[in-house]
Amino acid sequence: MLVIPAVDILSGKCVRLFKGRFDSSTVFSDDPVEAALRWSEMGAEWIHVVDLDGAREGEPRNLEVVSRIVEAVDVPIQFGGGVRSMGVIERLLELGVRRVILGTAALRRPDLVREACSRFGDAIAVSIDAKEGVVATDGWLRLSDRSAVELALEMERMGVRLIIYTDISRDGTLSGANVESIRRMAESVGVPLIASGGVSSIEDILKLKELEPLGVVGVIVGKALYTGAVDLREAIAAARSTTTPRPHRPPSSR
């Protein structure tokens, strides 16, 4: 199972939101490129980049930063945030993004999902972000009337080969991954899943690794890496191993 560090960009800075709320953001770095380089140097095999401004406004706003990240690191980048047209997908792939993530567009433009999957195959993923099992859109600002599982099954029929599933109520909280929700999603669909939201410890990663036979192929980790609650090297080792490594303990503040 892959451990994928997150680099979320808001107003050109690397931040983490609390439960997806834009009014509860914490800046962890003024330079997202520096953050991406750090995770690359620590052994990341993929990096998850999100344009939060783009997700909220409906069109990517930080492509210059994304371009610099792609040029700076040697690992593949998956990118989401405001991707709602074929032109934007093509531009991102031209920049060197390896995997483009469709979120709101999956709900509102299934025709775009179908065409993108037909043209670009594994270079397309769909992000399903849910609160209490209901899909959220527009940078998590609005709740739809669709269940997450229902949308996932529709995306599978559209040809989607990878789903990124986020529990918004856990995201940025360090309260632990919602393993049962992820399990239900994995048992419902026949395509691989990347889990996201609330990962706070190596133990969380090991719990998600137990779902690997159900198709959970990766986990996105954000705030826990930036606060030091999880060490990326140890997390990667845990995801590859069948034994429990000694958990990382952040240095005491005393």
Secondary structure, DSSP 4 states (H G I P E B T S, - for coil): -EEEEEEEEETTEEEEEETTEEEEEEEEES-HHHHHHHHHHTT-S-EEEEEHHHHHHTS-S-HHHHHHHHHH-SS-EEEESS--SHHHHHHHHHHT-SEEEESHHHHH-HHHHHHHHHHHGGGEEEEEEEETTEEEETTTTEEEEEEHHHHHHHHHHHT---EEEEETTTTTTTS---HHHHHHHHHH-SS-EEEES---SHHHHHHHHTTGGGTEEEEEE-HHHHHTSS-HHHHHHHHH-SSPPPPP-PPP--
